[in-house]
Amino acid sequence: MNDLKLFTMSTCPYCIKVERYMEDNNISVSLADIKKDPKNKEELIEKGGKVQVPMLLIDGKALYESEEIIKWFKGRPDSL
């Protein structure tokens, strides 16, 4: 099982798209809203090198773009 963390922002339509997909498919990962906690924004920059959400951190590696994140989830087993 992978170590996953999704960096989001509540007003971002692309983040909402990923979160809706996760909800519809019973996928649960740790969420880090960069507006609610400045530490999340710092970690986003540290791990990914830029301020862009959504960003899924997979075992320490950054994956950007809502479609790519959803595609990654689609390829995962149902055990998330």
N, C-alpha and C positions, 0 to 999 in steps of 0.2 A: 504494500500500500504506500502511496506517495504522501509526502508531507506537503499539504496544500494550504494556501492562503490567498484570498481574493481581495485585492485592493480596489475600493470603489469610492464613489461620491454620490450621495443620495439624489442629487439633481441631474446626474449624467444619464441621458437616455440609453446609451450603450451599456452602462452598468446595470440599469434597470432591465434591459433585454437579457443580459446574462443571468441576473438574479431570478427573473421570471422563468427562464429555462430550467435553472436549478430547482426552483420550487415545483414546477410542473413535473420534474423527473425525480423528485425526492433525493436530490443531491445536497449534501450538507458539508460545507467547508467553513473554515474560519474566515470571517469577514473583517476588513479593516477599512473603515470610512476615513478618508484623509481630511475631511472637513471637521469631523467630530473630535478627532484627536491628532494634534500636531506630530506626535510620535509616529503615527502611521504614515504621514507624509514623509517624514525623515527616513523611515525604513524603506518606503517606496523608492525614493531617490537613491538610497544606499544600495539596495538590491538590484534595481533596474536601470539606474543611471539617468532617469528622466521622470518628469511629472506627467504621467499619462495613465489614465484609468479607462476601462478596467485593465487590471494587470493580475494575472494568475501566477503566483509564485509556486513553482513545482520543484520540490527538492532543491530550493535555492536558485532556480533558473526562472527568468522572467518570460512570460508569454503575454503578448499584447493583442489587441483587436478582439472585439466581441465575437465575431464569426469564428476566429481561430480558437478562442477559448471554448466556445460551444462545440466546435468540431473535436477538440481534445476530449471534452466530456463525453461526447458520443462514442468515442473509441475506448472508453474506460469500462471496466466491469461494473456491475450493479452494486458492488460492495462499498461504494463511497459513502 
